[in-house]
Amino acid sequence: MYKAIISDLDGTLLNSHHMISEYTKNVIKKIIKEKDVKFIIATGRHYIDASCFMKQLGAKSYLISSNGANAHTSDGELLIEHLMDKKDVERVLNIQADKDVIVNTYTSDGWDVDRMLPDFNAYHKESGFAPNIVDFKNYDKENILKFCYIGEKEKIEELENKIRENKKLVEDITLTASLDICLEIMKKDVSKGKTLKEILDREGIKLSEAIAFGDGLNDEEMLSIVGKGLIMGNASEKLKKAQPNLEVIGTNDEDAEAKYLEKIFLEA
């Protein structure tokens, strides 16, 4: 039996309304109560944003946020923080994205954007987490956890290609994506997988004793290093192609993660 369950949020644990269904809540609460297992959230979201979902589940465990740049206990204790180097922040800020691409940064204490996107309110309605609008031409470059660029798929691909042409910069950062319309940048060697390993080592749990669920390229390493990695049916095609040997289950709107967990933990 697995000793740890690790779950991404958007597209995985959360349905398309960005909420945890009552069925999923009940299944996970029952597993937490009846089984000796850690339930760990690993998300690209900010800690302030994602912590509300830990509270909904009553999970007394760990929350990995900002794609591994942060890790907290369920009581809010900061365990891990990987801030971007100031010089790398400056280099990223010098990149010229298409005018329609929205620039976001997560800092240790909040979220900054160059302009609002109507979807932000719907996306974060459970937490009430909201961004500050800033001028990135005159920006405080301290305590940055990650950059996130949001735009049309083609424009995000153009931006990624432009960044990858800068070989020296790419060597000093981590480049990933939670969705095809989102490009994310963190400090070098930061990932959900690496931070998860630190957390499991802390608990004395082997990677082979963990099961994980995800749907984006930012989940790839995490899914590939655990004992059982499961890809959501609604996942990025890029992730499915990158990890063809991993099992693909149902979608987030079908409560596929909870159904899978119920079968192995509560019906076995």
Order of alpha helices (4+ residues) and beta strands (2+ residues): beta-alpha-beta-alpha-beta-beta-beta-alpha-beta-beta-alpha-beta-beta-alpha-alpha-beta-beta-alpha-beta-alpha-beta-alpha-beta-alpha
